[in-house]
Amino acid sequence: MSTTLTQPLPGSTLPTFTEVKGGESFDWNAFLTAPTRTAADWRKASRLAENWVTCACGNQCSALPRRATNEPEDYKLKHYGTEFTDAILAREVEVARFYLDAIETRSSELLIAQAQFSGKECNACGGLGCPNCHGGASGKEQASA
């Protein structure tokens, strides 16, 4: 399982987009590394992958900018999410793993850019300084994490 800065750290309060939207949590890494998957597993994964709230992009930090349709604003992240969904629907595990890694990497890049822009740090976001930990979308207030 890959670990990125986009996931909440142990003991932190940084939620994923799925959590904020009340979507069904799903461990995509566990699903894609499982030794076997049933037809029912694939149906569930396909249903979740087709929704921006519960897909691999939804499992990323809620601080990432999104459109009203819940899709990421970032073109690359949106593209990777679409490719991930296509791979899940086609049951192409290795391709899905590739795009899951790309989603996690791009999400980290975006959060690091947000941190550099805001110039803030705290423990809840692992020092990234994301808007969730620093006064909401304005990113102007230091949290007491």
Backbone as JSON, one array per atom type, in Angstrom:
{
  "sequence": "MSTTLTQPLPGSTLPTFTEVKGGESFDWNAFLTAPTRTAADWRKASRLAENWVTCACGNQCSALPRRATNEPEDYKLKHYGTEFTDAILAREVEVARFYLDAIETRSSELLIAQAQFSGKECNACGGLGCPNCHGGASGKEQASA",
  "N": [[0.84, -1.18, 0.0], [0.62, 2.15, -0.9], [1.75, 5.08, 0.7], [0.8, 8.36, 1.08], [0.99, 11.93, 1.37], [-1.54, 12.82, 1.16], [-3.37, 11.45, 2.58], [-5.07, 11.19, 5.73], [-3.06, 11.56, 8.6], [-2.07, 9.29, 11.25], [-4.04, 9.82, 14.09], [-4.77, 12.34, 13.28], [-7.06, 14.93, 12.15], [-7.75, 15.37, 9.58], [-9.93, 15.12, 7.01], [-10.99, 12.9, 4.33], [-12.29, 13.58, 1.03], [-14.43, 11.91, 0.49], [-15.29, 11.25, 3.1], [-16.13, 13.77, 4.03], [-18.29, 14.26, 2.34], [-19.97, 12.24, 3.08], [-19.88, 9.79, 1.83], [-19.58, 6.3, 0.88], [-16.98, 4.68, 2.39], [-14.07, 3.2, 0.99], [-11.44, 0.98, 0.59], [-9.25, 1.35, -1.72], [-6.62, 0.57, -2.27], [-6.4, -1.85, -0.81], [-8.36, -3.36, -2.13], [-7.26, -3.53, -4.72], [-4.94, -4.96, -4.26], [-5.73, -7.33, -3.25], [-5.74, -10.92, -3.08], [-7.75, -12.29, -4.45], [-10.83, -11.46, -6.14], [-14.3, -11.24, -6.02], [-17.19, -11.53, -8.2], [-19.17, -9.94, -7.12], [-17.59, -8.19, -5.62], [-16.33, -6.78, -7.68], [-18.56, -5.56, -8.87], [-19.39, -3.82, -6.83], [-17.06, -2.22, -6.58], [-17.01, -1.09, -9.13], [-19.36, 0.45, -9.11], [-18.73, 2.31, -7.09], [-16.43, 3.47, -8.17], [-17.42, 4.93, -10.28], [-18.37, 7.29, -9.27], [-17.56, 10.54, -8.34], [-17.31, 11.19, -5.65], [-16.8, 8.82, -4.25], [-14.81, 7.52, -5.64], [-11.31, 6.85, -6.44], [-10.23, 9.41, -6.42], [-11.95, 10.68, -4.67], [-11.13, 9.59, -2.3], [-9.04, 11.13, -1.59], [-7.6, 14.05, 0.01], [-9.89, 16.37, 1.39], [-9.31, 19.01, 1.05], [-8.47, 19.54, -1.48], [-9.18, 21.42, -4.38], [-12.42, 21.36, -5.86], [-15.01, 20.95, -8.31], [-18.5, 21.96, -8.58], [-19.74, 19.65, -9.36], [-18.38, 17.72, -8.05], [-16.06, 16.73, -9.18], [-12.46, 16.83, -9.47], [-10.82, 20.02, -9.7], [-8.35, 20.24, -10.86], [-6.84, 19.48, -13.89], [-5.1, 17.27, -14.51], [-5.5, 15.55, -12.3], [-8.22, 15.01, -12.55], [-8.19, 13.7, -15.03], [-6.61, 11.43, -14.4], [-8.34, 10.25, -12.57], [-10.52, 9.6, -14.19], [-9.33, 7.75, -15.92], [-8.67, 5.81, -14.03], [-11.22, 4.93, -13.23], [-12.11, 3.85, -15.68], [-10.31, 1.72, -15.87], [-11.06, 0.17, -13.65], [-13.68, -0.52, -14.39], [-13.07, -2.09, -16.59], [-11.84, -4.13, -15.34], [-9.06, -4.18, -15.05], [-6.53, -4.64, -13.24], [-3.75, -3.96, -12.84], [-3.49, -1.64, -14.38], [-5.32, -0.01, -13.07], [-4.04, 0.16, -10.58], [-1.77, 1.58, -11.34], [-2.91, 4.07, -12.06], [-4.1, 4.75, -9.62], [-1.84, 5.19, -8.05], [-0.84, 7.38, -9.49], [-2.87, 9.24, -9.0], [-2.63, 9.59, -6.21], [-0.03, 10.61, -6.07], [-0.24, 13.0, -7.61], [-2.16, 14.34, -6.08], [-0.71, 14.78, -3.73], [1.25, 16.51, -4.75], [-0.34, 18.74, -5.37], [-1.34, 19.46, -2.82], [1.03, 20.08, -1.51], [1.81, 22.28, -3.01], [-0.27, 24.02, -2.27], [0.39, 24.3, 0.42], [2.86, 25.6, 0.26], [2.04, 27.98, -0.89], [0.38, 29.03, 1.11], [2.08, 29.13, 3.28], [1.89, 28.0, 5.81], [1.92, 25.74, 8.64], [1.04, 22.74, 10.39], [0.28, 20.17, 12.82], [-1.89, 18.47, 12.28], [-2.2, 18.21, 9.53], [0.16, 17.14, 8.82], [2.12, 19.02, 8.45], [1.68, 20.18, 6.01], [0.14, 22.44, 5.66], [-2.43, 22.78, 4.67], [-5.64, 24.08, 3.52], [-7.7, 22.97, 5.12], [-6.64, 22.77, 7.65], [-6.0, 25.32, 8.25], [-7.82, 27.58, 8.65], [-9.95, 27.15, 6.8], [-10.95, 27.57, 3.36], [-9.65, 29.97, 2.86], [-7.22, 29.79, 4.11], [-5.9, 31.37, 6.01], [-5.74, 31.37, 8.78], [-3.96, 30.06, 11.51], [-4.18, 26.81, 12.69], [-4.82, 25.26, 15.85], [-3.54, 22.63, 16.21]],
  "CA": [[0.0, 0.0, 0.0], [1.42, 3.37, -0.92], [1.34, 6.09, 1.66], [1.08, 9.7, 0.59], [0.62, 13.01, 2.26], [-2.94, 13.18, 0.96], [-4.21, 10.68, 3.5], [-4.93, 11.65, 7.11], [-2.04, 10.91, 9.4], [-2.63, 8.71, 12.47], [-4.35, 10.8, 15.12], [-5.12, 13.65, 12.73], [-8.48, 15.15, 11.88], [-7.86, 15.77, 8.18], [-10.82, 14.15, 6.36], [-10.98, 12.73, 2.88], [-13.48, 14.15, 0.4], [-15.5, 10.92, 0.7], [-15.79, 11.42, 4.46], [-16.84, 15.05, 4.12], [-19.54, 14.14, 1.58], [-20.77, 11.15, 3.62], [-19.88, 8.66, 0.9], [-19.17, 4.99, 1.38], [-15.53, 4.51, 2.38], [-13.62, 2.0, 0.3], [-9.98, 0.93, 0.55], [-8.88, 0.97, -3.08], [-5.36, -0.18, -2.23], [-6.69, -3.22, -0.37], [-9.09, -4.02, -3.2], [-6.38, -3.8, -5.86], [-3.88, -5.89, -3.89], [-6.33, -8.57, -2.75], [-5.39, -12.07, -3.91], [-8.89, -12.61, -5.31], [-11.98, -10.55, -6.09], [-15.5, -11.9, -6.54], [-18.01, -10.72, -9.11], [-19.83, -8.93, -6.28], [-16.56, -7.19, -5.3], [-16.15, -5.95, -8.87], [-19.76, -4.72, -9.03], [-19.31, -2.74, -5.84], [-15.96, -1.33, -6.96], [-17.44, -0.35, -10.33], [-20.35, 1.45, -8.68], [-18.03, 3.36, -6.34], [-15.48, 4.15, -9.05], [-18.13, 5.82, -11.2], [-18.86, 8.46, -8.54], [-16.41, 11.34, -7.91], [-17.22, 11.23, -4.19], [-16.31, 7.55, -3.72], [-13.73, 6.95, -6.45], [-9.97, 7.05, -5.87], [-10.05, 10.86, -6.18], [-12.72, 10.99, -3.47], [-10.36, 9.15, -1.14], [-7.98, 12.09, -1.32], [-7.89, 15.12, 0.96], [-11.01, 17.26, 1.05], [-8.81, 20.36, 0.79], [-8.22, 19.71, -2.91], [-10.29, 22.13, -5.03], [-13.34, 20.54, -6.66], [-16.13, 21.64, -8.95], [-19.82, 21.67, -7.99], [-20.06, 18.28, -9.74], [-17.49, 16.92, -7.21], [-14.83, 16.33, -9.85], [-11.34, 17.72, -9.14], [-10.58, 21.14, -10.62], [-7.08, 20.01, -11.54], [-7.03, 18.67, -15.1], [-4.39, 15.98, -14.42], [-6.16, 14.71, -11.31], [-9.48, 14.57, -13.17], [-7.83, 12.72, -16.07], [-6.2, 10.19, -13.73], [-9.54, 9.66, -11.99], [-11.31, 9.01, -15.28], [-8.61, 6.55, -16.35], [-8.82, 4.83, -12.96], [-12.57, 4.37, -13.36], [-12.13, 2.99, -16.88], [-9.57, 0.48, -15.55], [-11.89, -0.64, -12.75], [-14.79, -1.06, -15.19], [-12.51, -3.13, -17.46], [-11.21, -5.11, -14.45], [-7.63, -4.16, -15.33], [-5.97, -4.34, -11.92], [-2.46, -3.27, -12.93], [-3.74, -0.28, -14.89], [-5.96, 0.72, -11.97], [-2.99, 0.44, -9.59], [-0.94, 2.64, -11.91], [-3.62, 5.34, -11.94], [-4.26, 5.06, -8.2], [-0.58, 5.79, -7.65], [-0.78, 8.7, -10.13], [-3.82, 10.09, -8.27], [-2.05, 9.89, -4.92], [1.14, 11.47, -6.3], [-0.71, 14.32, -8.04], [-2.81, 14.96, -4.93], [0.37, 15.26, -2.87], [1.83, 17.69, -5.39], [-1.27, 19.86, -5.22], [-1.37, 19.87, -1.42], [2.31, 20.72, -1.21], [1.73, 23.62, -3.62], [-1.14, 24.82, -1.4], [1.14, 24.6, 1.63], [3.86, 26.61, -0.07], [1.32, 29.22, -1.13], [-0.14, 29.56, 2.37], [3.17, 29.32, 4.21], [1.45, 27.56, 7.13], [2.17, 24.35, 9.01], [0.43, 22.25, 11.63], [0.43, 18.73, 12.99], [-3.02, 17.7, 11.76], [-2.02, 17.92, 8.11], [1.52, 16.68, 8.6], [2.96, 20.14, 8.07], [1.39, 20.64, 4.66], [-0.47, 23.76, 5.66], [-3.59, 22.78, 3.79], [-6.73, 24.92, 3.99], [-8.49, 22.34, 6.18], [-6.0, 23.0, 8.95], [-5.6, 26.71, 8.38], [-8.88, 28.57, 8.47], [-10.82, 26.92, 5.66], [-10.41, 27.8, 2.02], [-8.78, 31.14, 2.82], [-5.91, 29.39, 4.56], [-5.25, 32.5, 6.68], [-5.64, 31.23, 10.23], [-3.21, 28.91, 11.99], [-4.97, 25.93, 13.55], [-4.11, 24.79, 17.05], [-3.61, 21.18, 16.11]],
  "C": [[0.88, 1.23, 0.0], [0.85, 4.36, 0.07], [1.72, 7.45, 1.09], [0.62, 10.72, 1.6], [-0.84, 13.4, 2.11], [-3.86, 12.44, 1.91], [-4.03, 11.22, 4.91], [-3.87, 10.87, 7.85], [-2.68, 10.31, 10.65], [-2.85, 9.79, 13.53], [-4.75, 12.17, 14.6], [-6.62, 13.74, 12.49], [-8.73, 15.54, 10.43], [-8.71, 14.75, 7.42], [-10.58, 14.02, 4.86], [-12.25, 13.39, 2.33], [-14.68, 13.21, 0.58], [-16.12, 11.09, 2.08], [-16.61, 12.69, 4.6], [-18.21, 14.96, 3.46], [-20.42, 13.0, 2.08], [-20.87, 9.96, 2.69], [-19.41, 7.39, 1.57], [-17.66, 4.86, 1.26], [-15.17, 3.19, 1.73], [-12.11, 2.06, 0.21], [-9.55, 0.41, -0.83], [-7.57, 0.19, -3.11], [-5.59, -1.63, -1.83], [-7.41, -4.0, -1.47], [-8.15, -4.44, -4.33], [-5.23, -4.74, -5.54], [-4.42, -7.2, -3.32], [-5.96, -9.74, -3.66], [-6.51, -12.49, -4.86], [-9.98, -11.56, -5.13], [-13.17, -11.28, -6.71], [-16.21, -10.98, -7.53], [-18.72, -9.62, -8.33], [-18.84, -7.83, -5.88], [-16.38, -6.23, -6.47], [-17.36, -5.04, -9.11], [-19.73, -3.54, -8.07], [-18.23, -1.74, -6.22], [-16.34, -0.49, -8.18], [-18.41, 0.76, -9.97], [-19.66, 2.61, -7.98], [-17.09, 4.15, -7.23], [-16.16, 5.15, -9.98], [-18.66, 7.09, -10.55], [-17.64, 9.24, -8.03], [-16.25, 11.38, -6.39], [-16.55, 9.96, -3.66], [-15.2, 6.9, -4.54], [-12.39, 7.2, -5.78], [-9.69, 8.53, -5.61], [-10.82, 11.29, -4.93], [-12.01, 10.59, -2.2], [-9.22, 10.1, -0.79], [-8.49, 13.21, -0.42], [-9.02, 16.03, 0.48], [-10.57, 18.69, 0.77], [-8.53, 20.6, -0.69], [-9.41, 20.39, -3.57], [-11.1, 21.22, -5.95], [-14.43, 21.42, -7.24], [-17.43, 21.27, -8.24], [-20.26, 20.23, -8.29], [-19.2, 17.25, -8.99], [-16.22, 16.46, -7.89], [-13.7, 17.3, -9.47], [-11.23, 18.85, -10.16], [-9.32, 20.91, -11.44], [-7.28, 19.05, -12.72], [-6.36, 17.3, -14.98], [-5.1, 15.03, -13.45], [-7.48, 14.17, -11.87], [-9.2, 13.49, -14.22], [-7.45, 11.38, -15.44], [-7.42, 9.48, -13.12], [-10.41, 8.98, -13.03], [-10.65, 7.72, -15.77], [-8.71, 5.43, -15.31], [-10.18, 4.15, -13.06], [-12.66, 3.43, -14.55], [-11.42, 1.66, -16.6], [-10.37, -0.42, -14.62], [-13.03, -1.29, -13.54], [-14.32, -2.18, -16.11], [-11.84, -4.26, -16.68], [-9.72, -5.28, -14.74], [-6.89, -3.69, -14.07], [-4.67, -3.55, -12.02], [-2.61, -1.84, -13.44], [-4.37, 0.57, -13.79], [-4.94, 1.08, -10.89], [-2.09, 1.57, -10.06], [-1.63, 4.0, -11.72], [-3.91, 5.72, -10.49], [-2.99, 5.73, -7.68], [-0.44, 7.2, -8.23], [-1.69, 9.69, -9.41], [-3.22, 10.52, -6.94], [-0.85, 10.84, -5.06], [0.7, 12.88, -6.68], [-1.4, 15.05, -6.89], [-1.77, 15.53, -3.97], [1.0, 16.52, -3.44], [0.95, 18.92, -5.19], [-1.33, 20.36, -3.79], [-0.08, 20.56, -1.0], [2.34, 22.13, -1.8], [0.84, 24.54, -2.78], [-0.39, 25.22, -0.14], [2.17, 25.69, 1.37], [3.21, 27.97, -0.28], [0.87, 29.86, 0.19], [0.96, 29.84, 3.39], [2.85, 28.9, 5.63], [1.84, 26.11, 7.36], [1.36, 24.0, 10.25], [0.59, 20.75, 11.69], [-0.69, 17.93, 12.34], [-2.85, 17.35, 10.3], [-0.6, 17.49, 7.81], [2.45, 17.79, 8.13], [2.71, 20.65, 6.67], [0.83, 22.04, 4.61], [-1.69, 23.85, 4.77], [-4.71, 23.64, 4.36], [-7.59, 24.29, 5.08], [-7.94, 22.66, 7.56], [-5.74, 24.47, 9.21], [-6.7, 27.67, 7.98], [-9.76, 28.38, 7.25], [-10.15, 27.31, 4.36], [-9.49, 29.01, 1.95], [-7.37, 30.81, 3.26], [-5.18, 30.44, 5.37], [-5.06, 32.32, 8.16], [-4.87, 29.97, 10.59], [-4.1, 28.1, 12.92], [-4.15, 25.59, 14.78], [-4.23, 23.28, 17.11], [-2.64, 20.52, 17.05]]
}
